[in-house]
């Protein structure tokens, strides 16, 4: 968390506010947050114009002038919030002073990172090179080929960023429930019809989540500090011990790939 829909929402809400603005100054309060070290980082970004924002998996990318890039990885609790004259968010560790307003990076757990990179460094960045395909870029046939021959559990495979980029705990649980597939089922056991249906549902759920601003579970907010609403549409995630919305059986909870997993033992046999 944040996952693909949340990072995409942050990208969209920030794009309309900060694209074209120049970074006048940067204050870093937590040295481990940035790479390279704070003094070099601040000098690199000063007076650079924000040309555009992109998302890759769960990463957010700022394209700055002079072919400099900022690579954000929010990890568990990272937030990136723009305001013209609003208050500073709690747990702020970095502040960008822009021509019009300020951009704050806040992080309760302090696991996130921000890297300043030249273009060649970005193209060879190991974390980006390891990423799999985006769900929206795959055809049904390509998605099926990712599952064929894989004896891993579905939940574990879908969480693997080197296989498919952007999915996390929330959206894997939600899509598997909607597809009627048990999270511990072996990936290679799916027929083409089942795999095609799962891929379609993944894309639909992600689009719905983006349209509603993401899932505000724990402390997620968008680039303007607003909560998302997709958590109101969660059917199983976080519903441990509550009735299944389809059959009424109590939602079960287990651990798969070291992640808490919610599913219906009847609808997802």
N, C-alpha and C positions, 0 to 999 in steps of 0.2 A: 504494500500500500504506500503511495498511490500506484494504481495499475494503469493499463492503457487508456481507459476512458477518462480517468482523472488527469493524467498528464496531457492528453489531447485537449481537455477542457481548460487546463491552465494555459496551454499554448494559445488557444483561441481567445481567451479573455485578456491575456497579456498583449497579444498581437495588435488588438485594436487600440491599445493604450500607449504602448511604448515603441512601436515600429517607427523609425525615423528620428527618434530622440537620441541625443548624445549623452554619454556617461560623463558627468562633470567630475565626479570623485567617487571613491569607494572606501568605506570604512570596514575593516575586518576585525572582529572581536574574538574569533576562535580560529587559531592558526591551522589546526588540523583539517579544517573545512576546505581549504583551498589548495590548489596546486598550480604553479609552483608556489614558493613561500610568499607570505603576504606582501612584502615590499615589492617583489617583482610582479606579482599578480596585479597589485594596485596600479603600478606604472604601465603595465600592458593595457589595461582596460580604460585608463583615463583618456578622455577626449575622443574615444571611439564612438561611432554612430551605430545604432542597432538597425541592421538592414532587414532582418527577418527572423522568424522563429520556425523551427521544425521539431518533429517528434520522431524518435526511432525506438520502438519497444517502449520501455519505461523511462527512457532518457529524453530530456528536453535540451534542445540545441539553439543557442543564439548565434546568428551570423553577424559579426561586427565588421566595421570597415577595416581596410588593410588586411583582409583575409585572416582575421582573428576569430576564433570561435570560443564560446563558453559552453561547456558540457555539464549539465546538471543531472545528478542522480539523487532522487529524494529519499531513497531507502524507506524507512518505516514512517517517519513523522515530518519529513521536510515540507515546508510551505514557501511559496514565492508569491508575495502579495504587493501589488502596486496601489499607491494612493497619492492623490494630489495634496491633500492636507489632513489626512486622517492620522490617528494615533499609531505609534509603533506597536506591532504585534508582540505578545509575550515570547520569550525565548529567541529573540532576534540575535543572530550572530554575524550578519553581514548586511550592509546598507549601500545601495547604489544611489547616489544623488544624480537625478536626471535634469534635463532642461526644464521639464515641467512635472514635478512630483518626485516621489521616491519609490524605490523598489527594495523590499525587505526580504531577506532569506531568514526564516525562523525554523528551528528544529529542536523539538523537545528532547529526543533521544540522542541527537548529535551524531547520527550515522551517515548523514548525507555528505555529498562531495560536489565541489564546483571546480572544474579544470579549465584553465585558459590554454588554448592550443592553436598552433599554426595549422594551416591546411594539410601539410604533409603529415603532421602528428595526428591529426584527426583521422585521416585516411588509413592510418596504420594503428589506430587505437585498439588494443587487444580486446577490450570489453565489447566494442562495436563489431569487431570482426567475428566474434563468437556468436553474435545474434542470429537466430533463425529468421525465417520469412515472417512478414506481417500477415495476420489472419485474413485481412481484406484483399491481399495480393495473391492468395492461393486459389486455384480452382479446386473443385471437388476431387478431381482425379489426383492432383498434387497433394492434397490433404490426405487422401487415402494412402498414397505411396509413403507418406511419413509414418503411418501406423503399421504398414505391412512389415512383417518380420521383427517387429518390436515386441518383446515379451514383458516389457515393463507395464506396471499398472497405469490405467488411463490417467488418473489424477497426477501421478508423478511425471508422465510424459508431457502432459499439457502445461505443467508448471515449468518445464525445462526451457529456459530462454534460448538455448541453442537449437531447439526444435521449432518452436513458435514463439515469436517475440511479443511480449506485452501482457500475456495472461497471468493472473495471480490467483490467490486463494478464493477471493470472492467470486470471480467470474467463472472459474473452473467448477466450483460447487453449483452455481446457478445454471450453467449450461448443461452439465451432466444430468441435473434433475429434469430440466425441460426436455432433454433427449431421452430420458428414461434409461440411462446407462449407469451401472454401478461404478463408483470411482475406483474400486479395486479390480475391475475386469481387465484382462490382458488386452493391450491395445491391438495386437495382431489378430484377435478373435473377431473384430468387427467386420461385417460384410461391407461391400461398397455402399449399399443403400444406407446402412447405419452410419457409416463414416460421412457420407454426403449430407445426411440429415444433421449430424452433429456439427459439421462445418457451417451449415446454413444457420443453425441456432446460435453458434458462437458469434457469427457476424451480426445477427439480429439483436442479440443481447448487448453486444458492445455498442451498436448504433443507438439502441434505446438508452443505454447508460450515458452516452455522450450527449444525446438530446436532452436529458434531464440533469446534466451538470455533474455526473459521476455519483459515487456513493460516499456520503459523509459518515463514514465509520471511524471511530476514534477522533482524530483532529483534522481530517481533510477539509480544505476549503479551496475554492478556485483562485485565479489570479487577481480577483477583486475582493477576496476575503469572504465570499458567499458560500453557503453550504450547497451541496448537491442534493438531489431528491430521489436518486434511483434506489437508495436503501428502503424506500417505502414500497418498492416493487420486489424486494427480495422474497423468494419463496422458501428457501432452506437455509441460506447462510445466516448464522447467528440465531437459528430457530430451534436449537437443541431442546428436546423434550416437549416441543409444541406440536399440535396436530398438523399432519401433512395437508396442504390445501387441496389435494386431489382425493385422497382416500381416508384421511383422518387418523392414520397410524402416526404414532409419535416419531418425530424426526430423530434419527440416530446420530451419534457422534463417535468418530474414531480418529486415529492418526495415520496418515499416509504420507510418505516422503517427508516426515517430520513436521507435517502441517495438520492442524485441526481440520477435520473434514465432516461436513454435514450432508446427510442423504436420507432418503426414505427407504426403509428395508423392503417395502412392498412394491412401490413404483419403480424402484431401481434394483431389481433382483440381480 
